[in-house]
């Protein structure tokens, strides 16, 4: 199995669940927070060659193509995701390619891309810094890397999206590797299997990025606006602490 076996195995078991969630647009975190934040960070992508790292069923690849990207390479370790992406009626072979591969061993030439986007890609467990070195390898000089994932500062041993209790957090746990296994519940649907991902302290996470040859040029924490909170009380119950971290990085 490609990638980190526990992570890849969980995605294989949950593939149909995630394809349904994405295609039916059931996840408000994605549709109202993380996607707008990513697209804002990407900006004008006209004519760019892009990697969608951890592309899932390909929806963000299709969006980048729609926005004018020259070519987007989607890469994922889950074979069912890649099959779904290739068979989608909006898939265009000329402007996008989907690869069943590991982002830590990309099937792409050196210095061939303008932009890498890692959209809620789980952190690596085995040799976690390798993916950043691969991103640097495939990017052109001055190419950009945009990373959006779960916020490392607010996930301890447990990862519920409720207000943290003091017993849920320890300094020792924060500065060690925290591997979290939990099912996801979206729109009253629960994933068949628990997802698996590891979290690292912020200094460790950024250290891996800079060691690969990147400078962090922007840091954002996508969150609902005051107007969104007023209009929908769901946010008050489900966004009680920062959940997401977005980093914009420049290859040096």
N, C-alpha and C positions, 0 to 999 in steps of 0.2 A: 504493500500500500504506500502511495506517495505521501510525503510530508510526515509530520509527527503523528504516529499511529493513533493515539487517543483522540486527537483533534479531528483527524480525517475520518476515523471510524464513526464518530458522533455525527459529523455532517452527512455521511453516507446514509445513516439511519434516519436522519431528519430531512433528507433532500426534498421529499414531496411536501412536507410541512412548510419549508422555507419558500419553495417555488409558489405554493398557494398564497402565502403571506405577501410575497412581493408582487405577484401578478394581480392580486385582488386589492392591493394597496391598503392593507389592514393595519400596518404598523405606523402610528402617528409619530413616533420618534424618528422614523426614517423619512416619512413624507413631509413632515412639518419642521423638523430640526436638522437632521444630519445631511439630507440631500441638498436643501437650500444652502447650508453652510459650505458644503463641498463645492457646489457650483459657483458660489461666490468666490471661493479661494482659487478655483481653476481659472475663472475669468474667460477671456476670449481664447478659445482653443482652435480657431480656424487654421487649417493646414498643419496641425501638429500631429506627430506620431506619438502615441500614448500607450502606456501599459495600465490596464485595470487589474491590479494584483488582488487575487481572491475575488474573482468576478461573479461568483455564484451563477445564477441563471442568465446573466448577461444584461440586466436592465440598465445598469449605469454605462456599460459599453454602448448600448444602443442610443442612450441619451447623448453621449459625447459625439457620436457619429451624426446625430440629428443637429447638433450645434456646430458642425462644420469641421470636426477633426479629420485629418487626412486618412489616418489608419489607427485603429485601436486594437491592441492585442489583449484579449481576456485570458487569464491564467487561473486555474483552480485545480486542487487535488481531488475534488469530488467528480467522478466520471458522470454521474447523473446530472449534475449541474451543467457540465460541458455539453452533454447530449441535448439538454433542454435549450441551451443557448443557441446551439447550431440549428435546431429545428424550429426556432421561433420564426413566425412569418415575416417579421421585420428584419431578420438577420440578412446582412448584405456581405457577400464574400469579398467584394472588392474593397470595402472600407473597414472590415473587421475580421479578425481571426480568433478562434478559441482553441486554447491549448490545454490538454490534460497534463499538467506538469506542476512542479513544486516551485514556489516563488524563490526558494533558496537555491534553485538550479534552473534558471530560466533558459528556455530554448530560443534565445534571441542574441543577435550579434552585439559586440561591444559598441558603445557610443552610437546607438541607433535610434534612441528615443529622445523626445523633447520633455516629456512629463511622465512621471509615475504617480498613480493614485492608488492608495491602499485604503479601501473603504470598509471599515469595521472588520479588518483582517485580524484574526486572533493572533496574539503574540506567539512567537516560536517557543517551543519547549526545549528541543535539542539544538544546541548551537544557535541561540536566538539572534545573534548578531549577523549571521551569514546572509539573511535576506537583505539587510541594509547594504552589505558589500555587493550583492548582486544588483540591487537597484542602482548603486553608483556605477557599476560596470556597464550597464546597458544605457545609461544616460549620456547624452552629449555633454561636453563641457558647458557649464552654467545651466544645465538642465535642472528642473525642479522636481521635488518629491513632496507629495501631500499625503499626510497620514491622519486618518480619523479612526479613533477607537474608543473603547471604554476608558474612563478616566482612572489612571493608576493611583491617584492620591485618595480615592474615596471607595476603594474596594479592599477589604481586609480578608479575613478567613471566610467570611460569609458575604454574599453579594446581592441581598435583597434590595429592592429599589425603595425601601422605606427608610425613615430616619434612623441613622446609626445609633446603636446603644454602646455604652462605654465598653461592655464586655466583648463586643464584636471586633474591637480594634486593639492591637498591641504594636508597639514600636518594633519589637523583634520580628513580628510577622510582616510588617510593612517593608522592612529592609531585607527580607529574604524573598525567595520566589514563592508566590502565592498561587497555587493551582486551584481554580474554582470549577466545580462540577455542579451544574444546575439545569433543570429543564426551563424552557422559555414558555411563557404564556402570553399570547397576543390575541386580542379580540376574542377572548373566551376559548381560544384554541391552545392546547398544550402540546409541546413537542414530544414525539414518541420517546426520545432518549435525551438524557442530560447532555448539554454541551460541555465542552472542556476547553479551558484556556488558562494561560498563566499570566500573572501580573508581576511587574517589577517596580521598584521604587522609581520615582521620577528621575533621580540622578542616574540610576542604572540605565533606564530607557533612553534618555538623551545621550548618555555616554556611548551607547552602542551606535547611535545615529552619527554622532560627531566622529567616532573612531573610524567609521566607514568613509569619511571624507565629505560630510555635509555640515553646513552651518544652518542653525535654526533661525529663520528670519521673521517668523510670526507664530504666535501662540493664541489660540482661541478656544473658548469653552461654550459650544452651542447650547443655548438654553431658551426657554420660552420667554417672550417679552411680557411686560406688564399687561399689555392689551390682550395677549393670548390667555393669560391667567384670568383676567376679568371675564372674558368671553366664554371660557370653558373651564369649569371647576375641576375637570379631570386632571389638569396640570398640577393643581394644589395637592392632590393625593398621590400623584405618580412622579413628580419631579421635586423631591424634597432635598436633594443635594446634587452637585454637579455629576453628571453621568458620562459626559463625552469630552474628549480632548482632541483638538485639531492642531497639527503642526505643519507649517509650511517650511520646507528646507531647500537650500540651494547647494548644488554640487560645487565644491571648491576646485 
